[in-house]
Amino acid sequence: MVGMSATAVRPKLESLRTLPGDDVRQILWRFTDRYDLQMLVQSARSVARGPVARLVADGGRNSHEWTPRKNELLEAFDKSGITGAFMDLEHGGFIGGPKNLVLALIAFELAWVDGGAATASLAGDLALAPIHERGTPEQVEHYMKLACPPLPGEERKHWRGAFCLTEPIPYVGVDTGMLNGKLRVAEWKDGEEPVLQAEKRGRFITNIAYANFVTAAVDSGDERIKGSCMVILEETDPGTFDRGTPTKKLVHQISSTGDPIFNLRIPASRIIGGYTVKDGIIVPNYSHGEVIESVFRRTRVTVGLMTSAHLLSAIEPVIRYQRGRFRGAETATPGSVRYQFGLQQREDALQRLADVWAAGEASASLGFAAARLFDVVDPLERERDEILRQRGITGGRATMKIMRAAEQVALELLELEPGSELRAQLESDPLVRYVMLDSEANVLCPATKLWNTGVGVNYMREAVSLMGGYGITEDCPGFLANKWMDAQLEATYEGPECVQRRQLSVTMTNPVFLAQFRQWIKEMRQVASTHPGTGACTMATAMMLWLWTLDHAQHSTDADGAKLYHGARQGVTFPLADALGWLLAARQFILDVLELEKCGPENPSVAEGLPGLLQFYADLCHLQSARASGEVGRICAEIVFGFNRHPAWDEEGYKSCYIADDLDSLEGLIPGIAACATEVIGADGSHPAKAGPCASCRGNAAQFQALRTKLDTCLTGARLAKDRAAEAISKVMIPEALDYPA
Ligand SMILES: Cc1cc2nc3c(=O)[nH]c(=O)nc-3n(C[C@H](O)[C@H](O)[C@H](O)COP(=O)(O)OP(=O)(O)OC[C@H]3O[C@@H](n4cnc5c(N)ncnc54)[C@H](O)[C@@H]3O)c2cc1C
């Protein structure tokens, strides 16, 4: 690889010429062969950088109300294909197959300009998702068609939806099991379908100003209904459909949010997924938790990508600001260094921008990898269900048994060499494939939501800071301050960080995931051997350190004998989940850059500047790997050592110290020992001025120390990479002006 291979690392390297364009992104995020998606990206972009950007520039975010001007965007979404992209072909959509990557790309394009606009579009999909994932065939057919934008000349009302889970405090929020919304039987005549009364108050419900239907989570308030479920409420149902007052948001104002109140009579056929009647009791086929799990599992990836778009969209405006900072001053005459480079004369300004850029790329890499993975898992999941149906397997226990057997095969095959015949044969079993991909998806989804948004919002602050005072004004090109705050909401909704950490703390310990993770370590070493400048070796060591620490935490206790790794001990599980996010993002970034190296030469416009681009990306990978390793090292060290009690100057602590008199005697036998001894207790009980005798490694922690030291030395070269990346940024060509208004 030019610029990245072992031999190609030479003092004068090719440099980045222009900002990465669509051709490059299509390779990195693997949609070069999807012309339909490329067209949709262009369409979504024209809406984002056209009407959305103009609305934001005209102060559309200064009001909480859903104004006619904001409402016009919905039509722009419909016309551009943004709304219809969610629908399947049979319901009037225009893109076949799974839609995870499609929706991710749309969200990315819209969030490049405004997070609220992206949310308004996504919230419609979110309202439909419970029906799409778990609805009865009739429900799917009915609501998907209603929500599909009418074709030109088609006379029919176009329905829009809202998703209503969150309730006023003290209910729902993070603990989605705590529902106050109630479903009761209003009327149930013999032989007829029951009529139900649905009472639900929502808090912070997106799209509520114009929703024609709402998918709402409710619990049973009647002994004739079992458990919870989700129901579909329509604006014309008898009773109250009060949209409530608009939420006074500081973010995402180009979406409508409010606290609605519903008290409506609905037929029981509105229970999402249907129901059965057993002994006179209505038993919904899916609890609200089951529906929500299948929905959020996909939609959270898209939210994560919104923050990635904010970060990457910041690069061009920051470069332009930095370069033009002193132009017009007497001392900055055209042609002078000050005129040409502006703030980019300064190393720190460039290096911080390199950090933002690398984080943005890594988060996009992670998010799009997750979206693509769900596109593979979705049909496989249906295949799994069909196989189980054909084998007559029903019920949780029987399903679990067969999936456990598939897990066992997966674990065995992961011990085999990749590419071996036996492995390929075992992998061809759809259940085994499903188990492997599902275990990965169960990690990548919460990791994307957690890392991209939570860490992304902090990087967004860095981006804002690089624009100085301008950064925190409405005039800031690229609306960076808006995006900074928006990212905080992206970290919050569809479950804030603690929800993702909680989920990761379970899914990341799945043996099938961990077996794959071990393979990824080997893979990173392989990559490192051919591409040493990418930080892949650092990643492999950091991944080993994380794995070692997880295993240690799972089998160790703290100073008081309490188990370290368990669900309630968030001080252990959550940081390890955070650390994993850093690893996964940096790893995926490296893999994407390898893809660019492989496929770039096939595209003439990419091939032209490829050596410089690859060198730049390799350097970004390297600095991101170094940053990720630093985080992982810090977190792991705190967990390995932080739960031991520090030795004190007491009887127990003295056991590891020398007594001054003894040391004098020993000096006669081993000359020089006194000079080396640091823990010496004087005859009068005096001791060195510090917290206590230094802690030594307990148990097998010496292995950890060896790994940690190795990880530190693995950082070799990372700052040289950052120097190069910074220099490349100072030379890259950018367009004359941003292609959307400020
Ligand atoms: C603009 C906007 C739009 C929204 N749109 C929708 C929508 O369309 N539909 C919908 O249903 N909801 C929507 N929401 C609601 C959103 O999903 C919730 O606000 C979010 O899930 C968090 O719930 P909460 O606000 O009740 O936070 P809380 O549950 O109060 O959590 C606050 C914090 O407490 C801590 N915490 C709480 N529980 C735990 C725990 N078990 N372990 C560790 N820490 C914990 C965490 O630090 C957490 O971040 C929206 C919110 C906003 C602001």
The ligand as an ORCA input file, in Angstrom:
! r2SCAN-3c Opt
* xyz 0 1
  C     -36.160     16.335     22.386
  C     -36.533     14.996     22.910
  C     -37.223     14.130     22.086
  C     -37.646     12.902     22.572
  N     -38.410     12.075     21.768
  C     -39.000     10.968     22.312
  C     -39.957     10.213     21.566
  O     -40.250     10.504     20.422
  N     -40.552      9.159     22.155
  C     -40.244      8.781     23.430
  O     -40.818      7.818     23.919
  N     -39.320      9.479     24.167
  C     -38.712     10.558     23.644
  N     -37.808     11.295     24.382
  C     -37.497     10.878     25.744
  C     -36.094     10.304     25.873
  O     -36.027      9.070     25.220
  C     -35.788     10.192     27.378
  O     -35.640     11.506     27.859
  C     -34.526      9.403     27.647
  O     -34.703      8.045     27.284
  C     -34.074      9.456     29.110
  O     -35.110      9.304     29.988
  P     -35.287     10.373     31.184
  O     -35.264     11.732     30.562
  O     -36.495     10.003     31.950
  O     -33.960     10.205     32.053
  P     -33.773      9.481     33.458
  O     -34.385      8.137     33.422
  O     -34.227     10.387     34.549
  O     -32.215      9.343     33.523
  C     -31.361     10.466     33.814
  C     -29.983     10.016     34.157
  O     -30.006      9.299     35.397
  C     -29.054      8.273     35.401
  N     -29.746      6.962     35.528
  C     -31.080      6.754     35.485
  N     -31.334      5.431     35.637
  C     -30.162      4.807     35.776
  C     -29.756      3.452     35.947
  N     -30.624      2.456     36.025
  N     -28.448      3.177     36.061
  C     -27.544      4.167     36.010
  N     -27.858      5.452     35.845
  C     -29.137      5.778     35.725
  C     -28.312      8.385     34.086
  O     -27.205      9.215     34.247
  C     -29.336      9.023     33.175
  O     -28.788      9.636     32.042
  C     -37.315     12.507     23.894
  C     -36.563     13.370     24.698
  C     -36.196     14.600     24.230
  C     -35.450     15.508     25.142
*
